[in-house]
């Protein structure tokens, strides 16, 4: 649950205030774990965003260089630190395998709105 006002927000017990956060929230279900993207995810994120079918409706072209994935991870992490968005890595809980990302693409406590997004490796499309 997201609760927020002014420059503060409380998300699942994590205080976000003026670009400062205590910790990145980790969420778990029976099958999935959502946690922070790290530089270790660069190759997996490159695989995801270099697939034309994944980025077909995005406002970007398919990645052609690993550095693009590294830069995207830095961008996602900066948005969390600025309290303007959050992006989780989606992993299979049993194996810790990266399968995609999800999160708030934009987040405006003042306007009380957010834009959600997700992307999955195509081999996980339509599975349950």
Secondary structure, DSSP 8 states (H G I E B T S, - for coil): -EEEETTEEEETTEEEETTEES----EE-SSEEEEE--GGGHHHHHHHHT-HHHHTTSSS----SHHHHHHHHHHHHHHHHTTS-EEEEEEETTT--EEEEEEEEEEETTTTEEEEEEEE-GGGTT--
